[in-house]
Amino acid sequence: MVLLLASVTFAQQPPRDAMAKALEQQRATAAQQRQAVMKQAESMGVRLTPMAADSTLTAAPPTASPPAGSVPATSPTATDSGCEPMAEQAAAALIESTAKAQNLQPQLLRAMIEQESGFRPCAISPKGAKGLMQLMPDTAQDLGVTDPFDPQQNVDAGARYIRQLMTKYDGDVKRALGAYNAGPTTVDQAGGIPDIAETRQYVDAIMKKVEAVKPVSK
């Protein structure tokens, strides 16, 4: 009944008001991302002017080609209207430092971010997951995140969470990824990766990206 009333209210909203509201939301999203980029730059010892931050927001995303047969880089549930990907240089530095801190493979963290948000710091899914690693509000709160749109906070929390899951599942990366996507309870009840199309596609896509990055032989 609540959903029906909400739908009726939205339908009766004048087109001009709806457009104004949409534009206001886009401006707010762009402002959030600009602040996130400037925070990230400052954390690396670089100070950006607002103009430079805007330029960074429009920089090209990572250019690595996805493996054949993989799903799109952005999660099918993530929305990114008015939200541009991080610049490659900033993303690479953030991934490298965070992966090292959590003893994770950088390519795993990169593949997860690419799959979750397409490197868009202000991405929000219809379910309410936010930021680069699409943290749900409860998970973000449990991990001490105060600003899910801040790239450093978001990636640090996401990396700590996947590390916790890998420890829980004795280093089983696939099962940990399944839990990251569908939740540990669902994975535990299934006794492995649950038979959920989205989750299986998610795990397969990330593993293909990781396996595509072969270590250099010495």
C-alpha positions in Angstrom: 0.0 0.0 0.0 2.8 2.4 0.8 4.6 1.6 -2.5 1.3 2.2 -4.4 0.7 5.6 -2.7 4.3 6.6 -3.5 3.8 5.6 -7.1 0.6 7.7 -7.4 2.3 10.7 -5.8 5.2 10.5 -8.2 2.8 10.1 -11.2 0.9 13.3 -10.2 4.1 15.3 -9.8 4.2 18.1 -12.5 6.8 17.4 -15.3 8.6 20.7 -14.5 9.0 19.8 -10.8 10.2 16.3 -11.7 12.8 17.7 -14.0 14.0 20.3 -11.5 14.3 17.6 -8.9 16.3 15.4 -11.2 18.7 18.3 -12.0 19.1 19.0 -8.3 20.0 15.4 -7.7 22.5 15.4 -10.5 24.2 18.6 -9.2 24.4 17.0 -5.7 25.9 13.9 -7.1 28.5 15.8 -9.0 29.4 17.9 -6.0 29.8 14.8 -3.9 32.2 13.3 -6.4 34.2 16.5 -6.7 34.7 16.6 -3.0 35.7 12.9 -3.0 38.3 13.4 -5.7 39.8 16.4 -3.9 39.9 14.4 -0.6 41.7 11.6 -2.4 44.2 14.0 -4.0 44.9 15.6 -0.7 45.5 12.2 0.9 48.2 11.6 -1.7 49.8 15.0 -1.0 48.3 16.7 -4.0 46.1 19.8 -3.8 43.6 20.3 -6.6 41.6 23.5 -7.3 37.9 23.0 -8.1 38.7 23.4 -11.8 41.4 20.7 -11.6 39.1 18.4 -9.7 36.5 18.8 -12.5 39.1 17.9 -15.0 40.1 14.8 -13.0 36.4 13.8 -13.0 36.3 13.6 -16.7 39.6 11.7 -17.1 39.5 8.5 -19.0 38.8 5.3 -16.9 41.2 2.4 -16.7 41.7 1.1 -20.3 42.4 -2.6 -19.7 40.2 -4.7 -21.9 37.9 -7.2 -20.1 38.4 -10.9 -20.9 36.2 -12.3 -23.6 32.8 -13.4 -22.3 33.0 -11.3 -19.1 30.0 -9.3 -18.0 30.0 -5.5 -18.3 32.6 -3.7 -16.1 29.8 -2.0 -14.1 27.5 -4.0 -11.9 24.1 -4.3 -13.5 22.5 -2.9 -10.4 24.7 0.2 -10.1 23.5 3.5 -11.3 26.0 6.2 -12.3 24.1 9.1 -13.7 26.3 12.2 -13.6 29.1 10.2 -12.0 32.4 9.9 -13.8 35.1 7.3 -13.2 38.2 8.1 -11.2 41.4 9.0 -13.1 43.6 5.9 -13.7 46.6 7.4 -11.8 44.6 8.1 -8.7 42.8 4.7 -8.9 46.0 2.8 -9.4 47.7 4.5 -6.4 44.7 3.8 -4.1 44.5 0.2 -5.2 48.2 -0.5 -4.7 48.4 1.0 -1.2 45.2 -0.6 0.0 46.0 -4.0 -1.4 49.4 -3.9 0.3 47.8 -2.9 3.6 45.3 -5.7 3.5 47.6 -8.3 2.0 45.4 -8.7 -1.1 46.3 -9.1 -4.8 46.0 -5.6 -6.4 44.4 -7.2 -9.4 41.6 -8.7 -7.2 40.8 -5.3 -5.7 40.9 -3.7 -9.1 38.6 -6.3 -10.6 36.1 -5.9 -7.8 36.0 -2.1 -8.1 35.6 -2.4 -11.9 32.8 -4.9 -11.5 31.1 -3.1 -8.6 31.1 0.5 -9.8 33.1 0.9 -13.0 35.5 3.1 -10.9 32.7 5.6 -10.2 33.1 7.0 -6.6 29.5 8.2 -6.3 27.8 5.2 -7.8 24.6 4.2 -6.0 22.7 0.9 -6.6 18.9 0.6 -6.5 19.5 -1.4 -3.3 21.4 1.5 -1.7 25.0 0.2 -2.1 27.3 3.2 -2.4 30.7 4.1 -3.7 33.6 2.4 -5.5 33.1 -1.0 -3.8 29.3 -0.6 -3.4 29.1 -0.9 0.4 25.6 -1.4 1.9 24.8 1.1 4.6 24.9 -1.5 7.5 28.2 -2.9 6.2 29.7 0.6 5.8 28.6 1.5 9.4 30.1 -1.7 10.8 33.4 -0.9 9.1 33.5 2.6 10.5 32.9 4.4 7.2 31.7 8.0 7.7 31.6 9.0 4.0 30.9 6.1 1.6 31.6 8.4 -1.4 35.2 9.1 -0.2 37.3 6.8 -2.4 39.9 6.0 0.3 37.4 5.2 3.0 35.3 3.1 0.7 38.1 1.1 -0.8 39.8 0.6 2.6 36.5 -0.7 4.0 35.7 -2.9 1.0 39.3 -4.4 1.1 39.0 -5.1 4.9 35.6 -6.8 4.3 36.8 -9.1 1.5 39.9 -9.9 3.6 37.6 -10.8 6.5 35.6 -13.0 4.2 38.7 -14.7 2.8 39.8 -15.5 6.3 36.4 -16.9 7.2 36.5 -19.2 4.1 40.1 -20.2 4.6 41.4 -18.3 1.6 38.7 -19.5 -0.8 38.5 -16.4 -3.0 35.4 -17.5 -5.0 33.4 -18.2 -1.9 34.5 -14.9 -0.4 33.4 -13.1 -3.5 30.1 -14.9 -3.4 29.6 -13.7 0.2 30.6 -10.2 -0.7 27.9 -10.2 -3.4 25.1 -12.3 -1.8 26.0 -12.1 1.9 27.8 -14.7 4.2 24.5 -16.1 5.4 23.4 -17.0 1.9 26.8 -18.6 1.1 26.8 -20.6 4.4 23.3 -21.9 3.8 24.2 -22.9 0.2 27.4 -24.5 1.4 29.3 -22.6 -1.3 28.6 -20.1 -4.0 24.7 -19.9 -4.1 22.8 -20.8 -7.2 21.9 -17.2 -7.9 22.6 -16.0 -11.5 23.8 -12.6 -10.5 26.2 -13.9 -7.9 27.6 -16.6 -10.1 28.1 -14.1 -12.9 29.7 -11.7 -10.5 32.2 -14.3 -9.2 33.0 -15.6 -12.7 33.6 -12.1 -14.1 36.0 -11.1 -11.3 37.9 -14.4 -11.5 38.4 -14.0 -15.2 39.7 -10.5 -14.7 42.1 -11.7 -12.0 43.3 -14.7 -14.0 43.9 -12.5 -17.1 46.6 -10.7 -15.2 49.5 -13.3 -15.3 52.5 -12.8 -13.0 55.7 -12.0 -14.9 58.1 -15.0 -14.8 61.6 -14.3 -13.4 
